[in-house]
């Protein structure tokens, strides 16, 4: 292994805490961190960019506490097998080229992996959905394959990054199922995870993700829809020092949000909804439920 990617071993600071079922009968939600872009950026109105130096400090903070960052599919499998005690989900939304340039070398150096949610409908394009701030380039097919070859999980962020709660059924299906098919063509494997653009979800959208065959879905704050296909995540930015990460970790432990379980499997709180276009026996569309707004973080969302 090259010297710049050799894992840096930092002694664990605390003993492991068990990943147990809560008293309410469900398993507590995992701690999942949400990143976007990694690089030097003076003009960052949406606060989506973390400098390489800050990311390195944050990864070191995880190591000092005996925590290992992994991709979401690995995290969920480990928890299902009872070995997720010291694992943290690391996710990078949008699939910027700087993920391969800056994030991957640091992740490998410090012994972590992550999931990058990409946009196969904007290969090599830019973040046109952001009205303000600098233009950032997105991964090409080659960049996506390079990330996968480096041990990172590839997930879907839809095709072109749009609010899926506002789309027609046909567009929703294309964004969810079409992006999965396209990524399978690029990487040779269908992605297990989907990440909701802007963090916006409702029952119709979550059911579309479930029907498309995804194993899990990442949101920001999914409210009553919280479950395996609408997992909450914590925003991480340039301002997140060691002390702030510690507070976010404590907040997660204190909230102990629960993923409902039935007979040992994740219960879907949105299961009464339907996939796009589905109708009940009376021939009418089932209620979709209101959109769940993203968790406010100083004007940030799951971009």
RAZILIN-V77940 format. One record per residue. N is the residue number from 1. SS is DSSP state (2 for helix, 1 for strand, 0 for the rest). OMEGA is omega in whole degrees, -180 to 180 (* if undefined). D_CENTER is the distance of its C-alpha to the mean C-alpha in Angstrom with 2 decimals. Layout:
{{N	SS	OMEGA	D_CENTER} {N	SS	OMEGA	D_CENTER}}
This chain:
{{1	0	-180	27.85} {2	0	-176	28.41} {3	2	-176	29.13} {4	2	178	26.33} {5	2	178	23.69} {6	0	-178	25.51} {7	0	176	23.46} {8	0	-176	24.75} {9	0	178	25.72} {10	0	-178	25.77} {11	0	177	27.39} {12	0	-177	25.43} {13	0	-176	26.44} {14	0	175	25.98} {15	0	-178	26.52} {16	0	174	23.81} {17	0	-173	23.04} {18	0	176	22.84} {19	0	-169	19.85} {20	0	174	22.14} {21	1	-180	22.51} {22	0	179	23.17} {23	0	180	26.57} {24	0	174	25.30} {25	0	179	24.72} {26	0	178	20.95} {27	1	-179	18.61} {28	1	-179	16.96} {29	0	179	13.24} {30	0	174	11.60} {31	0	-177	10.93} {32	1	-180	7.38} {33	1	-176	7.63} {34	1	175	6.16} {35	1	173	8.41} {36	0	-175	9.84} {37	1	178	13.32} {38	1	-179	15.52} {39	0	176	19.24} {40	0	-175	22.30} {41	0	180	22.31} {42	0	-179	25.07} {43	0	-174	24.34} {44	0	-173	20.87} {45	0	-180	21.38} {46	0	178	17.77} {47	0	-179	17.03} {48	0	-174	14.08} {49	1	174	15.81} {50	1	179	16.19} {51	0	177	19.33} {52	2	179	19.58} {53	2	180	21.91} {54	2	178	19.62} {55	2	179	16.73} {56	2	178	19.46} {57	2	180	20.66} {58	2	177	17.32} {59	2	176	16.99} {60	2	177	20.64} {61	2	177	20.10} {62	2	-179	17.77} {63	2	-179	20.48} {64	2	-179	23.26} {65	0	178	21.90} {66	0	-180	21.53} {67	0	178	17.74} {68	1	177	15.92} {69	1	-179	12.41} {70	1	174	11.13} {71	0	-173	8.62} {72	2	-179	7.13} {73	2	178	10.21} {74	2	180	12.51} {75	2	-177	11.48} {76	2	177	12.16} {77	2	-180	15.26} {78	2	180	16.53} {79	2	179	16.37} {80	2	180	18.17} {81	0	177	20.76} {82	0	-179	21.22} {83	0	-179	20.24} {84	0	-172	16.98} {85	0	-173	19.00} {86	0	179	18.00} {87	1	179	14.52} {88	1	177	11.51} {89	1	175	7.89} {90	1	-179	7.22} {91	1	178	4.45} {92	1	-177	6.54} {93	1	170	6.67} {94	0	178	10.03} {95	0	177	11.33} {96	1	179	14.23} {97	2	-179	17.12} {98	2	175	17.00} {99	2	179	14.03} {100	2	-176	16.73} {101	2	-172	19.49} {102	2	-174	18.39} {103	2	-175	15.16} {104	2	179	15.99} {105	2	180	19.52} {106	2	178	18.55} {107	2	-180	15.95} {108	2	-179	18.70} {109	2	-176	21.39} {110	0	172	20.00} {111	0	180	19.03} {112	0	169	15.23} {113	0	-177	12.75} {114	0	171	9.09} {115	1	174	6.78} {116	1	-180	7.52} {117	1	-171	6.91} {118	1	-177	10.60} {119	0	-177	13.33} {120	0	175	16.23} {121	0	179	18.41} {122	0	-176	18.58} {123	0	-180	19.19} {124	0	-180	20.83} {125	0	-178	20.83} {126	1	-176	19.67} {127	0	-178	17.81} {128	0	180	20.56} {129	0	177	18.60} {130	0	-178	19.00} {131	0	-177	22.63} {132	0	173	23.17} {133	0	-176	22.66} {134	0	173	22.90} {135	0	179	22.00} {136	0	-177	19.33} {137	1	-177	19.47} {138	1	-178	16.85} {139	0	171	16.83} {140	0	174	19.66} {141	2	-180	20.01} {142	2	179	21.45} {143	2	178	18.64} {144	2	179	16.06} {145	2	178	18.57} {146	2	178	19.11} {147	2	179	15.55} {148	2	180	15.79} {149	2	179	19.26} {150	0	177	18.15} {151	0	180	16.21} {152	0	177	12.64} {153	1	177	10.57} {154	1	177	10.41} {155	1	-179	8.25} {156	1	175	9.48} {157	0	-172	9.00} {158	0	-179	12.49} {159	0	-170	15.67} {160	0	178	16.57} {161	0	174	14.15} {162	0	179	16.05} {163	0	-174	16.00} {164	2	178	16.07} {165	2	-179	17.92} {166	2	-175	20.78} {167	0	173	21.20} {168	0	-178	23.93} {169	2	-178	23.37} {170	2	179	24.18} {171	2	179	21.71} {172	2	179	18.90} {173	2	180	19.88} {174	2	-180	20.02} {175	2	-174	16.61} {176	2	-178	14.98} {177	2	-179	17.54} {178	2	179	18.89} {179	2	178	15.78} {180	2	179	15.32} {181	2	-178	19.01} {182	2	180	18.91} {183	2	175	16.30} {184	2	177	18.42} {185	2	-176	21.37} {186	2	-172	19.90} {187	2	-176	18.64} {188	0	179	20.83} {189	0	178	18.18} {190	0	-180	16.31} {191	0	178	12.51} {192	0	-172	11.42} {193	1	175	8.02} {194	1	178	7.59} {195	1	-175	5.57} {196	0	178	8.47} {197	0	-177	10.26} {198	1	-177	11.45} {199	0	-175	9.60} {200	0	-178	12.82} {201	1	164	13.53} {202	0	-174	16.84} {203	2	-180	18.31} {204	2	-178	19.30} {205	2	-179	15.93} {206	2	178	14.30} {207	2	178	17.43} {208	2	178	17.18} {209	2	178	13.84} {210	2	-178	15.59} {211	2	-179	18.74} {212	0	176	17.31} {213	0	178	16.70} {214	0	178	12.98} {215	0	-178	12.60} {216	1	175	9.55} {217	1	180	7.48} {218	1	176	4.65} {219	0	172	6.97} {220	0	172	8.42} {221	0	-172	11.77} {222	0	177	12.73} {223	2	-177	16.23} {224	2	179	18.33} {225	2	-177	15.79} {226	0	180	13.68} {227	1	-178	13.40} {228	0	180	11.78} {229	0	173	10.87} {230	1	-175	9.83} {231	1	177	8.13} {232	0	177	8.64} {233	0	179	7.07} {234	1	178	9.62} {235	1	175	10.24} {236	0	-179	11.93} {237	0	-178	14.66} {238	0	-178	18.02} {239	0	-176	19.82} {240	0	176	18.04} {241	0	176	20.90} {242	2	-177	21.45} {243	2	180	22.92} {244	2	176	20.10} {245	2	178	17.54} {246	2	179	20.14} {247	2	179	20.39} {248	2	177	16.71} {249	2	178	16.90} {250	2	179	20.09} {251	2	178	18.75} {252	2	-179	16.09} {253	2	-180	18.98} {254	2	-179	21.33} {255	2	179	19.33} {256	0	178	18.56} {257	0	-171	16.69} {258	1	170	17.54} {259	1	-178	16.08} {260	0	179	19.29} {261	1	174	20.91} {262	1	178	23.93} {263	0	176	26.06} {264	0	180	23.47} {265	1	-180	20.74} {266	1	176	17.93} {267	0	-177	19.79} {268	0	-178	18.43} {269	0	-180	19.50} {270	0	-172	19.42} {271	0	179	21.45} {272	0	175	24.46} {273	0	-178	22.86} {274	0	174	23.24} {275	0	-179	21.85} {276	0	177	22.85} {277	0	-178	26.64} {278	0	180	27.36} {279	0	179	30.34} {280	0	-176	31.92} {281	0	180	35.45} {282	0	178	36.98} {283	0	-179	35.42} {284	0	178	33.30} {285	0	176	29.61} {286	0	179	28.02} {287	0	-178	26.74} {288	0	-176	23.21} {289	0	-178	22.69} {290	0	174	21.90} {291	0	176	18.68} {292	1	-177	16.71} {293	0	177	16.47} {294	0	180	13.56} {295	0	-180	14.31} {296	0	178	16.86} {297	1	178	16.37} {298	0	179	19.38} {299	0	-179	18.73} {300	1	174	15.04} {301	0	-178	12.41} {302	1	-177	8.98} {303	0	*	10.80}}
